[in-house]
Amino acid sequence: MAKIENYNFNGKKAIVRVDFNVPLDENGNITDDTRIRGALPTLKKILADGGALILMSHMGKPKGKVNEKLSLAQIRDAVAKALGTDVKFAPDCAKAQEAAAELKPGEVLLLENLRFYPEEEGKPVGIDKNDPAYEDAKKAMKESQKEFAKTLASYADVYVNDAFGTAHRRHASTAVIADYFDKQDKMLGYLMEKEVKAVDNILKDIQRPFTAIMGGSKVSTKIGIIENLMDKVDNLILCGGMTFTFAKANGGEIGNSIVENDKLDLARHIIDLAKEKGVNLVLATDCVAADDFSNDANTQVVPVGKIPEGWEGLDAGPDSIIAFREAILPAKTILWNGPAGVFEFDNFAKGSKAIADAIVEATDNGAFSLVGGGDSVACVNKFGLADSVSYVSTGGGALLEAIEGKTLPGVAAVAE
Ligand code: AMP
């Protein structure tokens, strides 16, 4: 596979798939520019070499239609500021031939939201999956997706994929486009390289003990990872909302706590699997229960299986926090995905904060710690600890699929 570090972009036009799907407020102002900053090392290397940049990204879910609220024109100035240079804008990503042809070394062109075209995602629109004509529509869409990808490829000499957030999708700009470049002219960007390396650290080059902490609301969305991790981890902490599915599966009373009643068998299966594999499964034993789903609710600490009627568990309790710390502190490899409580409410963020603190301590003692997947990233950011762990992944679904052991199409496409 070509390596960005060794590539000389001098005089070349590089089309770079970035993840500029940044959150905007109602006035179109960026509320968190992490993703733009994440792409800078790649973009700066290309410009410093004397290359020209064509930037492409999606924003939100316009479902194949133009939607001004999701226009990348809104972030043009922020990108220009971050790069320290002017950014030209192509208002139609599939009709940017001229703008691309005119680009000179050192210049930057930002294409409009790729997902204004259904071809980007390659799913037929306006036809139900059960419609007999669906399969034909799907085939036709795959063909037009190729054409769309070919058009994007025609703008540039070299393709760089630096959008880890969409690496688990086989979209026109993330994977299909790579077919139109020679092997030596397609590669991962620095951010993607770092992400892939971080996943390798926890799936391949494991230093022991390995502690994984899986939290969040539901066990159903994490089951693929939990199963894959069972063969790898020494300690597995399961916390957050899924605690109560386990507590109920164990015959407990969980009041109004969040629960997946159709996953009780799955919870029992996970407990058995941990025993079979010799994994130390750490489940919360107590919780902070609230009489309302609000920051100002009344609270009491109760065992997870003895929650009174009308109360719901919203955070890990003190005994659970001690057990979590014990499993985290000696670890040499740590993965954290999903909060231990409703951390968005300050009064129910203690469990998540305790986990974050223990991870930071273990990291100071030489552990490799990877935090990733949406809410846990928001968590470490909320606590101001993002710089105190080894790596914070920018990928949500992509990270989770990589940890499940799946090959990411966005990575595979440039390696082929
Ligand atoms: P996920 O997207 O599955 O990682 O879940 C993250 C969400 O789970 C966060 O918004 C948390 O507020 C929520 N969560 C964590 N613990 C609980 C709980 N005990 N009850 C309800 N929601 C929770």
Residues whose N, C-alpha, C, O or C-beta is under 5 A from the ligand:
A	BS01	AMP	G215 G216 S217 K218 G240 G241 I258 G313 L314 D315 G338 P339 A340 G341 V342 F343 D375
